[in-house]
Amino acid sequence: MTESSAPAGDVLFGLLSPVWQLVIGLMVLVTVVVAVTRLVRRGPSRMGGAMLLVGGALVGVAVVSYLVAQI
């Protein structure tokens, strides 16, 4: 028998990591769809600022997920 260089916890995390990324991505997508639906109901007067807020949140989530993936 050969000795493994990676602990079992690291191997398990490596297997589960793509699943968690998919779950987080789906939750973000659902949140954005709900937010956009509510904004459309409120009318164009609030759309500009709200879309900037949503766009900033999406960019923030993308940056954080990229940084986490690099670790």
C-alpha positions in Angstrom: 0.0 0.0 0.0 1.1 3.5 -0.8 0.5 6.4 1.5 -1.8 9.2 0.2 -0.4 12.7 0.0 -3.8 14.4 0.5 -5.9 14.0 3.6 -9.3 12.4 3.2 -11.0 15.8 4.1 -9.3 17.5 1.2 -10.3 14.8 -1.2 -13.9 15.0 0.0 -13.9 18.8 -0.3 -12.6 18.6 -3.8 -15.4 16.3 -4.8 -18.1 18.5 -3.2 -16.8 21.9 -4.3 -18.4 21.9 -7.8 -21.7 20.9 -6.2 -21.6 23.8 -3.8 -20.6 26.2 -6.6 -23.7 25.0 -8.6 -26.0 25.5 -5.6 -24.7 29.0 -4.9 -25.0 29.9 -8.6 -28.6 28.7 -8.7 -29.4 30.7 -5.5 -27.9 33.8 -7.0 -29.9 33.3 -10.2 -33.2 32.8 -8.4 -32.4 36.0 -6.3 -31.7 38.0 -9.4 -34.9 36.8 -11.2 -37.0 37.7 -8.1 -35.4 41.1 -7.8 -35.8 41.9 -11.4 -39.5 40.9 -11.3 -40.1 43.1 -8.4 -38.3 46.0 -10.1 -40.4 45.6 -13.3 -43.6 45.8 -11.2 -42.4 49.0 -9.5 -41.9 50.8 -12.8 -39.1 52.6 -14.6 -38.6 55.3 -12.0 -36.6 53.0 -9.7 -35.1 50.8 -12.4 -31.8 52.8 -13.0 -30.5 52.7 -9.4 -31.8 49.2 -8.8 -30.1 47.8 -11.9 -26.8 49.5 -10.8 -27.2 47.8 -7.4 -28.0 44.4 -8.9 -25.1 44.7 -11.4 -22.7 45.7 -8.6 -23.9 42.7 -6.6 -23.3 40.3 -9.5 -19.8 41.7 -10.1 -19.1 41.3 -6.4 -20.3 37.7 -6.3 -18.2 36.9 -9.5 -15.1 38.4 -7.9 -15.5 36.6 -4.6 -16.2 33.3 -6.4 -13.1 33.8 -8.6 -10.9 34.5 -5.5 -12.3 31.5 -3.6 -11.6 29.3 -6.7 -8.0 30.5 -6.7 -7.4 29.3 -3.1 
